[in-house]
Amino acid sequence: MRPEKMEAPEIRVGVSSCLLGSAVRYNGGHKRDRYITDTLSRYFRFVPVCPEVECGLPVPREAMRLVGSAESPRLVTSQTGLDHTERMRGFCARKVAELEEEDLCGFIFKKDSPSSGLHRVKVYHPSGQSSRKVGRGLFAAAVAERFPRLPMEEEGRLNDANFRENFIERVFCYRRWKDFLQEEPDYRKLIAFHTRQKLLVMAHSPQHYKALGRLVAQGKGQPKRRLLEDYEALYMDALTRFSTVKKNTNVLQHIMGYFKNYLTGDEKAELLEVIRDYRNALVPLMVPLTLINHYVRKYDVAYLRKQVYLSPHPSELMLRTHV
């Protein structure tokens, strides 16, 4: 039997419109990202947003920048100094309310944008001089405030294998959690959900793994809504931590314990060898995982067959393949 894989319901992800090729930039151009349009579009249904155009600004338009404090910057045109802050804030309030209805599982923002930049957007002095301050675009900040557990990333950082894997994994996990909430969950179902996530969480954060275990163990009889909210907060926070070679090696060695009554001597030696090669950065994570999935199918190990860690996202995305 094959290891159980998550079904593939529609996964809706917000995205800056210019990244899909829409000519909505201040200069009338776009910033189409082919990884987003050609690869991720096969798995995600995108919900495009261009804050500048949707708040009523024309194309083309004068470039804008953030001015003032990093904590509460103003949105000001670069040459004429027109202040569009209140116009943008009004749009943000309306748009995040609309996005509540979209059932988003993630959002990809345009880097460096004064409206949509998620990380390290430059903030200027009122005089127009560049400062050392960095902040967050007004719309990105509004989305982050309204949806604190929503997986979010900038398109530029998706070029980094670690950021890319972490973001995509979180998107699929958030969809998985939302599907669970739609199944009228009770304490017994939460235990079953947690059991399937254990190795995945361990690979991201052993500390969160222990905390989630305690939360579930002590959860019987507690108010269901509070229990589920606390679990979601810990679960999604755990996944923001990057998995590492050290943490993955620990999980792989943990998995070996479930094969102790199944593997032959040669099979055990082979698995130990590929785990060692992975630990020494000679092969990517996919190599030991492929062998483990083979043994899971061969020996039908029920506990491992249900582990999300062994198949957290479609293999066609070619993640977990970098050394």
Backbone torsions as a table, in degrees:
resi	resn	phi	psi	omega
1	MET	NA	146.8	178.5
2	ARG	-81.2	149.4	172.7
3	PRO	-57.8	142.1	-178.8
4	GLU	-65.0	136.9	178.3
5	LYS	-119.9	152.4	178.0
6	MET	-65.8	137.7	171.7
7	GLU	-63.6	164.2	-173.9
8	ALA	-116.6	77.3	173.3
9	PRO	-72.4	172.7	178.0
10	GLU	-63.1	128.0	179.8
11	ILE	-112.5	110.5	-175.2
12	ARG	-95.4	128.3	-177.4
13	VAL	-130.2	127.3	175.3
14	GLY	-72.0	152.1	-179.0
15	VAL	-155.3	144.5	173.5
16	SER	-63.5	127.9	-172.3
17	SER	-55.6	-37.1	-177.0
18	CYS	-63.3	-25.0	-179.8
19	LEU	-73.0	-17.2	176.8
20	LEU	-91.7	-2.4	179.2
21	GLY	102.9	4.3	178.0
22	SER	-72.8	133.6	-177.4
23	ALA	-83.0	74.0	-175.4
24	VAL	-120.2	4.6	-179.4
25	ARG	-67.3	162.9	-177.9
26	TYR	-57.5	-29.5	-179.0
27	ASN	-96.3	10.1	179.7
28	GLY	84.5	3.4	-179.6
29	GLY	-99.1	-164.8	178.2
30	HIS	-142.3	176.0	177.9
31	LYS	-134.2	53.1	-177.2
32	ARG	-53.7	131.4	178.1
33	ASP	-111.2	112.3	-172.6
34	ARG	-69.7	-25.7	175.4
35	TYR	-65.5	-37.8	178.6
36	ILE	-71.5	-49.3	-173.7
37	THR	-76.6	-32.0	-173.4
38	ASP	-99.4	-25.1	-177.1
39	THR	-110.8	-59.9	-175.7
40	LEU	-66.4	-26.2	-179.6
41	SER	-64.3	-17.4	177.2
42	ARG	-76.0	-14.8	-176.1
43	TYR	-121.8	-22.4	-178.2
44	PHE	-118.4	146.1	169.5
45	ARG	-98.2	116.6	-173.0
46	PHE	-84.9	141.3	174.8
47	VAL	-113.3	97.4	-173.9
48	PRO	-76.7	143.6	177.1
49	VAL	-140.0	129.8	168.8
50	CYS	-121.7	100.6	-175.7
51	PRO	-57.6	-40.3	-176.8
52	GLU	-64.0	-49.0	-179.3
53	VAL	-68.5	-43.0	-176.4
54	GLU	-71.4	-17.5	175.5
55	CYS	-90.1	-0.6	172.6
56	GLY	109.4	6.2	179.0
57	LEU	-83.7	149.6	-174.9
58	PRO	-83.2	171.7	171.2
59	VAL	-126.3	123.2	-4.6
60	PRO	-74.6	174.4	-179.2
61	ARG	-153.0	167.8	177.3
62	GLU	-69.1	138.7	177.8
63	ALA	-62.2	151.4	-179.5
64	MET	-125.1	164.6	176.3
65	ARG	-150.9	165.9	176.8
66	LEU	-86.4	136.6	-176.7
67	VAL	-133.1	138.1	175.0
68	GLY	107.8	-133.2	-177.2
69	SER	-86.1	149.1	177.9
70	ALA	-67.5	-30.0	-177.0
71	GLU	-75.8	-34.0	-179.0
72	SER	-144.5	71.0	-175.7
73	PRO	-76.9	159.5	173.2
74	ARG	-97.7	152.0	177.6
75	LEU	-103.7	109.4	-168.8
76	VAL	-129.6	141.0	177.2
77	THR	-68.2	146.3	-170.1
78	SER	-70.5	-34.7	-174.2
79	GLN	-100.8	-49.1	-174.2
80	THR	-92.2	-11.3	176.5
81	GLY	74.7	18.3	177.1
82	LEU	-67.7	134.7	-176.1
83	ASP	-98.9	113.3	-179.4
84	HIS	-105.7	18.9	-173.8
85	THR	-60.1	-50.7	-175.0
86	GLU	-68.5	-36.4	175.6
87	ARG	-59.6	-44.9	-178.5
88	MET	-69.8	-39.1	179.5
89	ARG	-64.9	-38.2	177.1
90	GLY	-63.5	-43.6	176.1
91	PHE	-60.2	-45.8	-177.3
92	CYS	-58.4	-42.6	-179.9
93	ALA	-62.2	-41.9	179.4
94	ARG	-69.7	-42.1	-172.6
95	LYS	-70.1	-42.0	-179.4
96	VAL	-65.6	-30.3	175.3
97	ALA	-66.2	-40.8	176.9
98	GLU	-64.4	-38.8	-177.2
99	LEU	-67.7	-19.9	174.3
100	GLU	-55.7	-32.4	-176.2
101	GLU	-85.8	-6.8	-175.2
102	GLU	-87.6	-10.5	179.5
103	ASP	55.1	48.0	-177.6
104	LEU	-67.5	146.9	174.4
105	CYS	-116.4	3.1	179.0
106	GLY	178.7	171.3	177.5
107	PHE	-150.9	133.7	176.8
108	ILE	-113.1	118.5	-176.0
109	PHE	-103.3	158.2	175.3
110	LYS	-82.4	121.8	-177.8
111	LYS	-65.2	150.6	175.1
112	ASP	69.8	-2.0	-178.2
113	SER	-75.1	135.5	178.3
114	PRO	-68.7	-13.1	174.7
115	SER	-104.8	-38.0	-170.7
116	SER	-115.3	-4.2	178.8
117	GLY	-64.5	132.1	-176.0
118	LEU	-94.2	-32.3	-175.2
119	HIS	-131.0	136.7	166.9
120	ARG	51.7	46.6	173.6
121	VAL	-79.6	130.7	-175.4
122	LYS	-65.0	136.9	177.0
123	VAL	-116.5	132.3	-174.4
124	TYR	-102.3	157.8	170.5
125	HIS	-70.5	154.4	175.5
126	PRO	-56.7	-26.0	178.5
127	SER	-70.9	-13.6	-178.8
128	GLY	102.1	-10.0	179.1
129	GLN	-76.2	146.5	177.7
130	SER	-69.7	142.2	177.4
131	SER	-116.8	176.0	177.5
132	ARG	-85.7	-2.5	-177.4
133	LYS	-74.0	146.1	172.2
134	VAL	-131.6	149.7	-178.3
135	GLY	-144.0	-150.0	-176.7
136	ARG	-135.0	140.1	177.7
137	GLY	-56.6	150.8	-173.2
138	LEU	-62.2	-42.2	-179.9
139	PHE	-71.0	-42.8	177.9
140	ALA	-59.4	-40.0	179.2
141	ALA	-64.3	-39.6	-179.9
142	ALA	-66.3	-40.4	178.2
143	VAL	-65.6	-43.6	-179.3
144	ALA	-63.4	-36.4	179.2
145	GLU	-71.0	-40.6	-176.9
146	ARG	-75.9	-33.4	-176.6
147	PHE	-126.1	72.5	-172.0
148	PRO	-63.8	-20.2	-178.7
149	ARG	-104.0	1.6	-179.7
150	LEU	-70.6	127.4	174.7
151	PRO	-61.3	127.6	-178.2
152	MET	-135.0	146.7	178.3
153	GLU	-157.8	162.3	172.9
154	GLU	-98.2	150.9	-176.3
155	GLU	-64.0	-32.6	-179.4
156	GLY	-63.3	-38.5	-177.8
157	ARG	-76.0	-14.0	175.7
158	LEU	-70.9	-11.2	174.7
159	ASN	-75.3	-16.1	176.6
160	ASP	-89.7	126.8	-174.0
161	ALA	-58.5	-38.1	-177.5
162	ASN	-69.9	-45.4	177.5
163	PHE	-64.6	-40.4	-179.1
164	ARG	-62.2	-49.2	-179.5
165	GLU	-62.3	-43.9	-177.2
166	ASN	-63.8	-44.8	-179.2
167	PHE	-63.8	-49.7	-176.3
168	ILE	-64.3	-39.7	177.9
169	GLU	-62.3	-41.9	179.1
170	ARG	-64.4	-37.6	178.4
171	VAL	-60.5	-48.6	179.8
172	PHE	-65.0	-37.3	178.8
173	CYS	-67.1	-38.3	179.5
174	TYR	-66.4	-38.9	175.7
175	ARG	-62.3	-41.2	179.3
176	ARG	-61.9	-42.8	179.1
177	TRP	-66.8	-42.2	178.9
178	LYS	-62.8	-39.2	176.8
179	ASP	-62.5	-39.8	178.3
180	PHE	-61.0	-42.3	-178.8
181	LEU	-65.9	-25.0	-179.9
182	GLN	-80.5	-5.6	-176.3
183	GLU	-96.3	23.4	-177.2
184	GLU	49.1	62.9	-173.3
185	PRO	-68.1	146.1	171.5
186	ASP	-126.5	-174.8	-175.7
187	TYR	-61.9	-40.3	179.6
188	ARG	-63.3	-41.7	179.5
189	LYS	-68.6	-33.3	177.4
190	LEU	-65.1	-40.6	177.1
191	ILE	-59.4	-43.7	-179.5
192	ALA	-64.9	-42.2	178.2
193	PHE	-61.8	-47.8	-178.4
194	HIS	-61.3	-39.2	180.0
195	THR	-59.1	-39.8	-179.6
196	ARG	-70.3	-24.9	-176.5
197	GLN	-93.6	-7.2	-167.8
198	LYS	-53.5	-52.3	-175.2
199	LEU	-69.0	-33.7	177.2
200	LEU	-63.2	-47.0	179.3
201	VAL	-64.3	-40.7	178.9
202	MET	-58.5	-37.4	-179.1
203	ALA	-69.7	-21.7	179.7
204	HIS	-95.5	-42.3	-175.2
205	SER	-159.1	101.8	175.7
206	PRO	-57.2	-31.5	179.5
207	GLN	-66.5	-45.1	177.3
208	HIS	-67.2	-35.0	177.0
209	TYR	-56.4	-45.6	179.5
210	LYS	-68.6	-41.7	-178.6
211	ALA	-64.9	-41.2	177.8
212	LEU	-66.3	-38.1	177.2
213	GLY	-60.8	-44.3	178.0
214	ARG	-64.6	-41.6	-178.9
215	LEU	-59.9	-46.4	-179.2
216	VAL	-68.4	-42.1	-178.6
217	ALA	-62.0	-33.3	-178.1
218	GLN	-97.6	7.3	-170.9
219	GLY	-82.8	-18.9	-176.7
220	LYS	-62.9	128.5	179.7
221	GLY	89.6	-10.3	177.2
222	GLN	-81.1	156.6	177.4
223	PRO	-55.4	128.4	-173.2
224	LYS	-61.1	-43.9	-176.3
225	ARG	-61.2	-44.1	-179.8
226	ARG	-66.3	-40.3	179.9
227	LEU	-62.1	-45.3	-179.3
228	LEU	-67.3	-39.0	178.0
229	GLU	-64.4	-42.3	179.5
230	ASP	-66.3	-38.2	179.4
231	TYR	-65.9	-46.2	-179.6
232	GLU	-58.3	-44.4	-178.7
233	ALA	-60.6	-46.4	-179.6
234	LEU	-69.1	-41.9	-177.6
235	TYR	-61.9	-51.0	-178.2
236	MET	-70.5	-32.7	176.6
237	ASP	-67.0	-38.3	178.1
238	ALA	-58.6	-40.7	-174.6
239	LEU	-73.2	-15.8	175.9
240	THR	-73.1	-19.2	175.9
241	ARG	-76.7	133.4	-179.7
242	PHE	-71.0	136.6	167.9
243	SER	-70.9	149.7	-177.8
244	THR	-129.5	169.3	177.0
245	VAL	-58.7	-43.7	-179.1
246	LYS	-61.9	-46.3	-178.6
247	LYS	-69.0	-40.4	177.8
248	ASN	-65.1	-38.6	178.0
249	THR	-61.7	-40.6	176.8
250	ASN	-60.3	-42.2	179.0
251	VAL	-66.3	-43.2	179.8
252	LEU	-61.4	-41.2	177.3
253	GLN	-67.6	-34.7	175.8
254	HIS	-63.5	-40.7	179.5
255	ILE	-61.9	-36.7	-179.0
256	MET	-56.4	-31.1	179.7
257	GLY	-61.2	-27.3	-179.8
258	TYR	-79.5	-8.7	179.0
259	PHE	-102.2	1.8	-169.7
260	LYS	-59.9	-27.7	179.4
261	ASN	-97.3	9.8	-174.9
262	TYR	-121.8	-48.7	-170.6
263	LEU	-70.6	142.6	171.0
264	THR	-74.9	171.0	178.4
265	GLY	-59.8	-42.5	179.8
266	ASP	-66.7	-39.9	-180.0
267	GLU	-65.9	-41.2	178.1
268	LYS	-62.8	-43.2	179.4
269	ALA	-63.3	-39.8	179.2
270	GLU	-63.9	-44.3	-179.5
271	LEU	-66.3	-41.3	177.0
272	LEU	-60.9	-37.5	-178.9
273	GLU	-66.8	-44.4	-178.4
274	VAL	-72.0	-31.2	174.7
275	ILE	-65.6	-41.2	177.7
276	ARG	-64.5	-40.6	177.4
277	ASP	-62.8	-39.2	177.4
278	TYR	-65.0	-45.6	-179.9
279	ARG	-59.7	-32.5	-179.0
280	ASN	-92.0	12.8	176.0
281	ALA	62.2	33.0	177.0
282	LEU	-94.6	-24.7	179.6
283	VAL	-139.7	154.9	177.1
284	PRO	-75.6	168.0	-178.7
285	LEU	-58.6	-31.5	-177.4
286	MET	-59.3	-26.8	-177.0
287	VAL	-67.1	-56.2	176.6
288	PRO	-63.6	-33.3	-179.9
289	LEU	-66.7	-37.1	177.7
290	THR	-63.0	-42.5	178.8
291	LEU	-66.9	-41.2	178.2
292	ILE	-62.2	-44.7	178.2
293	ASN	-62.1	-34.1	175.7
294	HIS	-62.4	-45.5	-179.7
295	TYR	-69.8	-32.7	176.4
296	VAL	-62.2	-43.3	177.9
297	ARG	-68.2	-43.3	-176.2
298	LYS	-63.0	-42.3	-174.9
299	TYR	-106.3	0.7	176.9
300	ASP	49.9	58.4	-180.0
301	VAL	-81.3	105.5	-168.6
302	ALA	-58.9	-46.3	-176.7
303	TYR	-61.6	-45.0	-178.8
304	LEU	-72.6	-30.5	179.7
305	ARG	-59.8	-27.6	-177.6
306	LYS	-93.8	-4.3	-174.3
307	GLN	-76.4	121.3	179.1
308	VAL	-61.1	-31.6	-178.3
309	TYR	-52.8	-34.1	-176.4
310	LEU	-78.4	-14.9	178.0
311	SER	-158.8	70.3	-175.1
312	PRO	-80.7	-13.7	-178.4
313	HIS	-157.6	164.7	-177.7
314	PRO	-58.7	134.6	-179.9
315	SER	-62.8	-25.0	-178.8
316	GLU	-63.9	-17.4	178.5
317	LEU	-74.8	-11.6	174.8
318	MET	58.4	42.1	174.2
319	LEU	-89.5	170.7	-178.6
320	ARG	60.2	26.5	-176.9
321	THR	-110.5	0.1	179.5
322	HIS	-94.7	150.8	179.6
323	VAL	-96.2	NA	NA
